Amino acid sequence: MVNLTTLAPDIVTAIMDDTLPDNIILLNLVVDPPALWEEQRERIKCSSFT
């Protein structure tokens, strides 16, 4: 089970819709995610989340 409550809403939506880029692994997003949503978006470096 993965806790998605600390992730930015648009990132959670992308996870649920299976629209994250192929190079993004869910586990990498939920292990010690940055507290700021903007930093989370920078971590995945995907223009659709800016």
C-alpha positions as a Markdown table, in Angstrom:
| # | Residue | x | y | z |
|---|---|---|---|---|
| 1 | Met | 0.0 | 0.0 | 0.0 |
| 2 | Val | 1.3 | 3.4 | -0.9 |
| 3 | Asn | 0.3 | 6.6 | 0.9 |
| 4 | Leu | -0.4 | 9.3 | -1.7 |
| 5 | Thr | -1.7 | 12.0 | 0.7 |
| 6 | Thr | 1.6 | 13.9 | 0.8 |
| 7 | Leu | 1.9 | 14.2 | -3.0 |
| 8 | Ala | 0.6 | 17.2 | -5.1 |
| 9 | Pro | -2.9 | 16.6 | -6.3 |
| 10 | Asp | -1.9 | 16.8 | -10.0 |
| 11 | Ile | 0.7 | 14.1 | -9.4 |
| 12 | Val | -1.8 | 11.9 | -7.7 |
| 13 | Thr | -4.2 | 12.3 | -10.6 |
| 14 | Ala | -1.5 | 11.4 | -13.0 |
| 15 | Ile | -0.8 | 8.2 | -11.0 |
| 16 | Met | -4.4 | 7.3 | -10.9 |
| 17 | Asp | -4.9 | 8.0 | -14.6 |
| 18 | Asp | -1.6 | 6.1 | -15.4 |
| 19 | Thr | -0.3 | 9.1 | -17.3 |
| 20 | Leu | 3.1 | 9.5 | -15.5 |
| 21 | Pro | 6.0 | 9.3 | -17.9 |
| 22 | Asp | 7.4 | 5.8 | -18.2 |
| 23 | Asn | 10.7 | 6.7 | -16.6 |
| 24 | Ile | 8.9 | 7.7 | -13.3 |
| 25 | Ile | 8.6 | 4.9 | -10.8 |
| 26 | Leu | 5.9 | 5.3 | -8.2 |
| 27 | Leu | 8.2 | 4.1 | -5.4 |
| 28 | Asn | 10.6 | 6.9 | -6.2 |
| 29 | Leu | 7.9 | 9.5 | -5.7 |
| 30 | Val | 6.6 | 8.3 | -2.4 |
| 31 | Val | 9.9 | 7.5 | -0.6 |
| 32 | Asp | 10.9 | 10.7 | 1.2 |
| 33 | Pro | 8.9 | 13.1 | -1.0 |
| 34 | Pro | 9.7 | 16.9 | -0.7 |
| 35 | Ala | 7.2 | 18.7 | 1.4 |
| 36 | Leu | 6.6 | 21.4 | -1.2 |
| 37 | Trp | 4.5 | 20.4 | -4.2 |
| 38 | Glu | 6.6 | 22.5 | -6.5 |
| 39 | Glu | 9.7 | 20.5 | -5.5 |
| 40 | Gln | 7.8 | 17.3 | -6.1 |
| 41 | Arg | 7.1 | 18.5 | -9.6 |
| 42 | Glu | 10.7 | 19.4 | -10.2 |
| 43 | Arg | 11.7 | 15.9 | -9.0 |
| 44 | Ile | 9.8 | 14.3 | -11.8 |
| 45 | Lys | 10.8 | 17.0 | -14.3 |
| 46 | Cys | 7.7 | 16.7 | -16.4 |
| 47 | Ser | 6.4 | 19.8 | -18.1 |
| 48 | Ser | 2.8 | 18.7 | -17.7 |
| 49 | Phe | 3.0 | 19.2 | -14.0 |
| 50 | Thr | 4.2 | 22.9 | -14.1 |
